[in-house]
Each structure stands twice: as C-alpha cells, then as structure tokens.
Amino acid sequence: MQSKDIKQTASFKASPHEVYDALMDSKKHSTFTGSAATISRKVGGNISAYDGYIEGKNLELVPNEKIVQSWRGSDWAEGHFSKVTFVLHKTSTGTKLSFLHEDVPAEFYKDIRQGWIDYYWAPMKEMLEK
C-alpha cells in the first residue's frame, strides 16, 4: 500500500498543559471535535475518536510535552495503522504544536491532511482561546 506523511504546525494561545489535556482528556476531546472520544491516559491504552471512526493506542506519553499514538480509520485496509506524533513547545504567547502523521494511506492523504486543520487545529484553537 502506498502511504504518505503529513507534517503540520499549529499555534495556540494556551499553555502546553491545556493543549495536551485537550488531546488526551476524553471529555475535552469530544467537546472540540463534536464527536464521542474515549482516550486512555496510559501507554498501551486504547484510543477512539470521531464516534469510533478513529481507533488506536498510546505508544508514548510525556505529559504536557509529547503524545505518540497508533491510529487507523475504520475504512482503511484491515490491520493498517499509521503513527501520529504531537510535540508541544512552550512559546512566549502559548504553545506551538509540531505534528507528524506517518504512513497515511495515499488514497486518504488529501482528506486527512485537510481534516487535521479543519477538525482538530481550528476547533481546538476556538475552544482553548475562549
């Protein structure tokens, strides 16, 4: 299967703790996405987002600094997982998030690349900067 990587950055007028919590707290994650999410806060724990469309596991967690997870969409080839890495950097105005999504199936690349902007960074920014 052909796959591609997505690299993006996003800035938030919020602390690294607040950004980390938005991604890792099931209730906050559900609030900004508008869809059900269940996010374990333990390495090896399961994650589910967007009403079960996304599933995966936590691979590495460094509170307020780094999140590494395996991810797959429910319509992807059976057994194919990608890897997402969120790295949080404190800035003078809040947090810069550096993001890498590896091994995205090529057929979904365009939609997923835009999806991170439309369904994660924009609504997270709106929620965190109220």
C-alpha angles and dihedrals in degrees: 000000000000114000138179137198127237121210120187141154129209131184126213132188088227136089122269087249092057092048092047090049093050089057098040105036110086094213095047091044089052091048097056096038095042089224136095116276133178112191123180114214093210131089107256091023122131126253130199127179140170095035092308098312089116120051133169148113138269109253100175132005126187105174113243091357116057143010123186118183140166111235137186136173117232090238095054124106110288112274097008113133128181126203126237124195123190115188117187122207122188112231134183089262100037130284137344112205117205111199134193124180110187130195097016109172106255093232090061098036099101095047094044093047090054091038092063089057097043101036103030118020098037098046092040089053091049092050096043097044099050 
